[in-house]
Amino acid sequence: MARSLGEFRGPHNGPHPAPPEAGYVYPRNPPPPMPPKPNGRAVAGAVDLAKPAPEPEVSGARDVARLTVKLAAGKSMVAGGRFVFDVPERPEPVWGSGGGVAWSRGEYVLFCGPTGVGKTTLEQQVALARMGLLDDVLGMPVEPDDRNVLLLALDRPDQIARSMRRMVGEPDRAALDAKLKVWRGPLPGSIMSDRELIGAMADEAGAGMVLVDSLKDMVAKLTDDEVGQAVKEALSIPCLEGIQVAANHHQRKRQQGAGQPNTLADVYGSTWLTAGAGSVLMLWGEAGDAVVELTHLKQPAEALGPWTLLHDHDHGVTTVENKVDLFDVVRTSSGGLTAEGAARAIFRKDNPARNEVEKARRRLDQLVRRGVALKEEGRSGGAGGGAQARYYGIDRQHV
């Protein structure tokens, strides 16, 4: 028997008034009961204040990641305008000047080479110049700093001490006590588990410069890329905080007669070690040699050298033998100097490679930008033949 409209039942099987019009759809679930007011009547939209607010839902790994980012953002996240415009147009030297920069701010430097060629000697001279106890190193100034220097003497600390003793005297004891802090022996932890370790040690020492002697004593398996990445991060993090970092390292073992290493591939270990460095200097010779070669394998600006270095082993002083002053070469070339002629003087080769000629050209162009040389543009070949660009010196006082 057909039901009347008055007997129509909704989806909840309870009596329900007839729909107001065709096509009406009943809700699947009844609305929640409204809390009553004190007089017993329910009010739409009311909130039960007797119940505590629900806790925000925790999303596990993402919340942990957000906390990590929040803690790091203070020193790593910067505004776009500051990031783009506040970086110096040219690398600012920690050690060097003008275009000749051996070590630039904010990037670590590696002193590479075999045992006994003067890596520790050179690194220590830079440290002493930083403290104001030397005027320069290899003829280049070192940026002064009021903060301490931290020396991580991880490899044979007594030998490192004897090396530095050649360079100073008893009157320097007070300055060394005040400005130099030395960590003797192994690190207090592992950079594999704590990338902030070197930075924390610098903080403890009040240091603005950290010297690591040497990488092989900081962590094992340097050929492993995971280890190389850890070293890169551990050395780079202090640099981002205004703490300058240098480390001694060594080259790959080469076959007998293979010659002097001259590429980044010749540096021992993972490619990440040199990828993170701003500058890589290679010293080459036999252990104990008084004369060694320096090659600038990676440069923050123009390449230095190649230079022949003279070690005074008795006094721990290193100088550059017959260092080529390119301005003097330009000034004394009455008919002007070409890039190829400059390359012959700098690299001491009768037939310099194309890459060496281009390096020489960049150095000559830098003299022009500094206002101490003029450039006469060359011309391409034709009926009268081509001509190379020539450079002429102006005035030494502006160099």
C-alpha positions as CSV (number, residue, x, y, z in Angstrom):
1,M,0.0,0.0,0.0
2,A,1.4,3.4,-0.9
3,R,2.6,5.6,2.0
4,S,1.1,9.0,2.4
5,L,3.3,12.1,2.5
6,G,2.7,12.4,6.2
7,E,4.2,9.0,6.7
8,F,7.3,9.6,4.6
9,R,10.6,8.5,6.3
10,G,14.0,10.0,5.7
11,P,17.4,8.2,5.4
12,H,17.6,7.8,9.2
13,N,14.5,5.7,9.4
14,G,12.7,8.3,11.5
15,P,9.6,10.2,10.8
16,H,10.5,13.2,8.7
17,P,8.3,15.9,7.1
18,A,7.7,15.8,3.4
19,P,10.3,17.4,1.2
20,P,9.5,21.0,0.3
21,E,10.0,20.4,-3.4
22,A,11.0,17.7,-5.8
23,G,14.7,16.8,-5.9
24,Y,15.3,17.5,-2.2
25,V,18.3,15.4,-0.9
26,Y,18.5,14.5,2.8
27,P,21.9,14.7,4.6
28,R,23.7,11.4,5.1
29,N,24.4,12.3,8.8
30,P,22.4,14.3,11.2
31,P,24.0,17.7,12.3
32,P,25.8,17.5,15.7
33,P,23.7,18.7,18.7
34,M,24.2,22.3,19.7
35,P,25.4,23.0,23.2
36,P,22.6,24.5,25.3
37,K,22.7,28.0,26.8
38,P,22.2,28.3,30.5
39,N,18.4,28.6,29.9
40,G,18.5,25.2,28.2
41,R,18.1,26.4,24.6
42,A,20.6,25.4,21.9
43,V,22.3,28.2,19.9
44,A,23.8,27.7,16.5
45,G,27.5,28.3,16.2
46,A,28.2,28.1,19.9
47,V,31.4,26.6,21.2
48,D,31.7,24.4,24.3
49,L,34.3,26.3,26.4
50,A,34.4,23.5,28.9
51,K,36.5,21.4,26.5
52,P,40.2,22.2,26.0
53,A,41.3,23.3,22.4
54,P,42.6,20.4,20.5
55,E,46.4,20.1,20.2
56,P,47.8,20.8,16.6
57,E,48.4,17.7,14.7
58,V,52.1,16.7,14.5
59,S,53.3,15.6,11.1
60,G,56.5,13.9,12.3
61,A,59.5,14.3,10.1
62,R,58.3,17.6,8.5
63,D,57.9,19.3,11.9
64,V,61.5,18.2,12.8
65,A,62.7,19.6,9.5
66,R,60.9,22.9,10.2
67,L,62.6,23.2,13.5
68,T,66.0,22.5,12.0
69,V,65.4,25.2,9.3
70,K,64.2,27.7,11.9
71,L,67.4,27.2,14.0
72,A,69.6,27.6,10.9
73,A,67.8,30.4,9.2
74,G,69.2,33.2,11.3
75,K,72.7,32.8,9.8
76,S,71.9,31.2,6.4
77,M,68.7,32.9,5.1
78,V,69.2,36.4,3.8
79,A,67.1,38.9,1.8
80,G,67.5,38.7,-1.9
81,G,68.8,42.3,-2.3
82,R,71.4,41.8,0.3
83,F,72.5,38.5,-1.3
84,V,72.9,40.0,-4.8
85,F,74.2,43.5,-4.0
86,D,76.2,43.3,-0.8
87,V,78.8,40.8,-2.1
88,P,82.0,42.6,-3.1
89,E,82.6,42.8,-6.8
90,R,86.1,41.3,-6.4
91,P,87.3,38.7,-3.8
92,E,88.5,40.3,-0.6
93,P,91.9,39.0,0.3
94,V,92.9,37.5,3.6
95,W,96.3,37.0,2.0
96,G,97.1,39.0,-1.1
97,S,96.3,42.3,-2.8
98,G,94.6,43.5,-5.9
99,G,94.2,40.7,-8.4
100,G,96.9,38.6,-6.7
101,V,94.9,36.8,-4.1
102,A,96.3,33.6,-2.5
103,W,93.4,33.3,0.1
104,S,90.1,35.1,-0.1
105,R,87.6,35.8,2.7
106,G,84.7,33.4,3.1
107,E,86.5,30.5,1.3
108,Y,89.0,28.0,2.7
109,V,92.4,27.5,1.2
110,L,94.4,24.3,0.8
111,F,98.2,24.1,1.0
112,C,99.0,20.9,-0.9
113,G,102.2,19.0,-1.6
114,P,104.4,16.1,-0.5
115,T,105.9,15.9,3.0
116,G,108.7,18.3,3.8
117,V,108.3,20.9,1.1
118,G,107.2,23.7,3.5
119,K,103.4,23.6,3.7
120,T,103.5,24.0,7.5
121,T,106.2,26.7,7.2
122,L,104.2,28.7,4.8
123,E,101.0,28.3,6.8
124,Q,102.7,29.4,10.0
125,Q,104.1,32.5,8.4
126,V,100.6,33.5,7.3
127,A,99.5,33.1,10.9
128,L,102.3,35.2,12.3
129,A,101.5,38.0,9.8
130,R,97.9,37.8,10.8
131,M,99.0,38.5,14.4
132,G,101.2,41.4,13.3
133,L,104.5,39.6,13.9
134,L,105.5,39.6,10.2
135,D,105.0,42.3,7.6
136,D,104.1,40.1,4.7
137,V,104.4,36.6,3.3
138,L,105.9,36.0,-0.2
139,G,105.7,39.8,-0.7
140,M,101.9,39.9,-0.1
141,P,100.1,41.4,2.9
142,V,98.0,39.4,5.3
143,E,94.8,41.0,6.6
144,P,95.1,41.9,10.3
145,D,92.5,40.7,12.8
146,D,91.9,41.4,16.5
147,R,90.6,37.9,17.1
148,N,92.9,34.9,17.9
149,V,94.4,32.4,15.6
150,L,93.6,28.7,16.3
151,L,96.2,26.2,15.2
152,L,95.0,22.6,15.1
153,A,98.3,20.7,15.6
154,L,96.8,17.3,14.8
155,D,99.9,15.9,13.1
156,R,103.2,15.7,15.2
157,P,102.5,18.8,17.4
158,D,106.1,18.9,18.8
159,Q,107.5,19.1,15.3
160,I,105.0,21.9,14.5
161,A,106.1,23.8,17.6
162,R,109.8,23.5,16.6
163,S,109.0,24.7,13.1
164,M,107.3,27.9,14.5
165,R,110.1,28.5,17.0
166,R,112.5,29.3,14.2
167,M,110.4,32.3,13.2
168,V,110.0,34.0,16.6
169,G,112.0,34.8,19.7
170,E,111.4,35.0,23.4
171,P,110.3,38.6,23.2
172,D,107.3,37.3,21.2
173,R,106.1,35.0,23.9
174,A,103.5,37.4,25.3
175,A,102.0,38.1,21.8
176,L,101.8,34.3,21.1
177,D,100.1,33.7,24.5
178,A,97.6,36.5,23.8
179,K,96.8,35.8,20.1
180,L,97.6,32.1,19.3
181,K,95.7,29.2,20.7
182,V,96.9,25.6,19.9
183,W,94.9,22.4,20.0
184,R,97.4,19.5,20.4
185,G,96.5,16.1,19.1
186,P,93.3,14.6,17.7
187,L,90.0,16.4,17.4
188,P,87.6,16.1,20.4
189,G,84.9,14.6,18.1
190,S,84.2,13.6,14.6
191,I,83.2,15.9,11.7
192,M,81.3,12.9,10.3
193,S,78.7,13.3,13.0
194,D,79.1,17.0,13.8
195,R,79.8,19.4,10.9
196,E,79.8,22.3,13.4
197,L,82.9,20.9,15.3
198,I,85.6,23.2,13.7
199,G,83.3,26.2,14.2
200,A,82.7,25.3,17.8
201,M,86.4,25.0,18.4
202,A,87.0,28.4,16.9
203,D,84.3,29.9,19.1
204,E,86.0,28.4,22.2
205,A,89.3,29.9,21.2
206,G,87.9,33.3,20.2
207,A,89.5,32.7,16.8
208,G,89.0,34.5,13.5
209,M,91.3,32.1,11.7
210,V,91.8,28.3,11.9
211,L,94.8,26.4,10.6
212,V,94.4,22.7,10.2
213,D,97.6,20.6,10.1
214,S,96.6,18.4,8.5
215,L,93.5,17.0,6.7
216,K,94.6,13.4,6.9
217,D,94.6,13.6,10.7
218,M,91.2,15.2,10.8
219,V,89.3,12.3,9.2
220,A,90.1,8.9,7.5
221,K,89.2,7.7,4.0
222,L,89.6,11.1,2.3
223,T,89.0,9.4,-1.1
224,D,85.4,8.6,-0.1
225,D,82.9,11.2,-1.4
226,E,80.8,11.1,1.7
227,V,83.9,11.9,3.7
228,G,84.9,14.6,1.2
229,Q,81.5,16.2,1.5
230,A,81.8,16.2,5.3
231,V,85.2,17.9,5.2
232,K,83.9,20.5,2.7
233,E,81.0,21.3,5.0
234,A,83.1,21.3,8.2
235,L,85.6,23.8,6.7
236,S,83.0,25.9,4.9
237,I,80.6,26.5,7.8
238,P,83.1,28.6,9.8
239,C,83.9,30.6,6.6
240,L,80.3,31.6,6.3
241,E,80.5,33.0,9.9
242,G,83.5,35.2,9.2
243,I,86.1,32.7,10.4
244,Q,88.9,32.1,7.9
245,V,90.1,28.5,7.5
246,A,93.3,26.9,5.9
247,A,94.3,23.3,5.8
248,N,97.5,21.4,4.8
249,H,97.0,18.4,2.5
250,H,99.0,16.3,0.1
251,Q,99.0,15.2,-3.5
252,R,98.2,11.9,-5.1
253,K,101.0,9.4,-5.4
254,R,102.4,9.6,-8.9
255,Q,104.3,7.2,-11.0
256,Q,108.0,7.7,-11.1
257,G,109.0,10.2,-13.7
258,A,105.4,11.6,-14.0
259,G,106.5,15.1,-13.3
260,Q,105.1,18.0,-11.2
261,P,101.4,17.9,-10.4
262,N,99.6,20.8,-12.1
263,T,95.9,20.1,-11.9
264,L,93.2,19.7,-9.2
265,A,93.0,16.0,-10.2
266,D,96.5,15.7,-8.7
267,V,95.2,16.6,-5.2
268,Y,94.6,13.5,-3.1
269,G,91.1,12.5,-2.1
270,S,87.5,13.2,-3.1
271,T,86.8,15.9,-5.6
272,W,84.7,17.6,-2.9
273,L,87.8,18.6,-1.0
274,T,88.9,21.0,-3.8
275,A,85.4,21.8,-4.9
276,G,84.7,23.7,-1.7
277,A,88.0,25.5,-1.6
278,G,88.4,29.0,-2.9
279,S,92.2,28.6,-3.4
280,V,94.5,25.6,-3.8
281,L,98.2,26.1,-3.7
282,M,100.6,23.3,-4.7
283,L,104.2,23.1,-3.4
284,W,106.5,20.7,-5.2
285,G,110.0,19.5,-4.5
286,E,111.8,16.9,-2.4
287,A,111.6,16.8,1.4
288,G,113.9,19.3,2.9
289,D,114.6,21.2,-0.4
290,A,115.6,24.8,0.0
291,V,114.1,25.5,-3.4
292,V,110.6,24.4,-4.3
293,E,108.0,25.3,-6.9
294,L,104.6,26.9,-6.1
295,T,101.7,26.5,-8.6
296,H,98.3,28.1,-8.1
297,L,95.9,25.3,-9.1
298,K,92.7,27.1,-8.1
299,Q,92.3,30.8,-7.8
300,P,89.8,33.3,-6.4
301,A,91.1,35.9,-8.8
302,E,94.2,35.9,-11.0
303,A,96.6,33.0,-10.7
304,L,99.8,33.6,-8.7
305,G,103.1,32.4,-10.2
306,P,104.2,29.9,-11.0
307,W,106.9,30.9,-8.5
308,T,110.2,29.4,-7.3
309,L,110.3,29.6,-3.6
310,L,113.4,29.8,-1.4
311,H,113.1,28.4,2.1
312,D,115.5,29.7,4.7
313,H,115.3,26.6,7.0
314,D,117.3,28.2,9.8
315,H,114.9,31.1,10.3
316,G,111.7,29.7,8.8
317,V,111.4,32.5,6.1
318,T,110.2,31.9,2.6
319,T,110.8,34.3,-0.3
320,V,110.1,34.3,-4.0
321,E,113.1,33.9,-6.3
322,N,113.3,36.3,-9.2
323,K,109.6,37.2,-8.9
324,V,108.3,38.7,-12.1
325,D,106.9,42.2,-11.6
326,L,104.7,42.5,-14.7
327,F,104.5,46.3,-14.4
328,D,108.3,46.5,-14.6
329,V,108.3,44.2,-17.6
330,V,105.7,46.5,-19.3
331,R,107.5,49.7,-18.3
332,T,110.9,48.5,-19.7
333,S,109.4,47.3,-23.0
334,S,110.1,50.3,-25.2
335,G,108.0,49.0,-28.1
336,G,105.2,47.9,-25.9
337,L,104.5,44.4,-24.5
338,T,102.2,41.8,-26.1
339,A,100.3,39.1,-24.1
340,E,102.6,36.5,-25.6
341,G,105.7,38.4,-24.5
342,A,104.2,38.7,-21.0
343,A,103.5,35.0,-20.9
344,R,107.1,34.2,-21.8
345,A,108.3,36.4,-18.9
346,I,105.8,35.0,-16.3
347,F,106.0,31.3,-17.2
348,R,109.6,31.4,-18.3
349,K,108.9,29.5,-21.5
350,D,109.9,30.3,-25.1
351,N,106.6,29.0,-26.4
352,P,103.9,29.5,-23.8
353,A,100.7,27.6,-24.2
354,R,97.5,29.4,-25.3
355,N,96.0,29.2,-21.8
356,E,99.2,30.8,-20.4
357,V,99.0,33.6,-22.9
358,E,95.4,34.3,-21.9
359,K,96.3,34.4,-18.2
360,A,99.0,36.9,-19.1
361,R,96.5,39.0,-21.1
362,R,94.2,39.1,-18.1
363,R,97.0,40.4,-15.9
364,L,97.9,43.1,-18.4
365,D,94.3,44.2,-18.7
366,Q,94.2,44.5,-14.9
367,L,97.1,46.9,-15.0
368,V,95.1,48.9,-17.5
369,R,92.1,49.0,-15.2
370,R,94.3,50.2,-12.4
371,G,95.4,53.1,-14.5
372,V,99.1,52.2,-14.7
373,A,99.2,50.9,-18.3
374,L,97.7,51.8,-21.6
375,K,96.5,49.3,-24.2
376,E,96.9,49.8,-27.9
377,E,94.3,47.6,-29.6
378,G,95.5,45.1,-32.2
379,R,94.1,44.6,-35.6
380,S,93.1,41.6,-37.6
381,G,95.0,40.4,-40.7
382,G,94.4,42.1,-44.1
383,A,96.5,43.7,-46.8
384,G,98.9,45.1,-44.3
385,G,98.8,42.1,-42.0
386,G,97.6,41.7,-38.5
387,A,99.1,43.1,-35.2
388,Q,98.8,42.0,-31.6
389,A,97.5,44.4,-28.9
390,R,100.4,46.1,-27.1
391,Y,100.6,47.4,-23.6
392,Y,102.7,50.4,-22.3
393,G,103.5,51.4,-18.7
394,I,102.5,54.8,-17.2
395,D,103.5,55.5,-13.7
396,R,104.8,53.2,-11.0
397,Q,103.4,55.3,-8.1
398,H,99.8,54.1,-8.8
399,V,100.7,50.4,-8.6
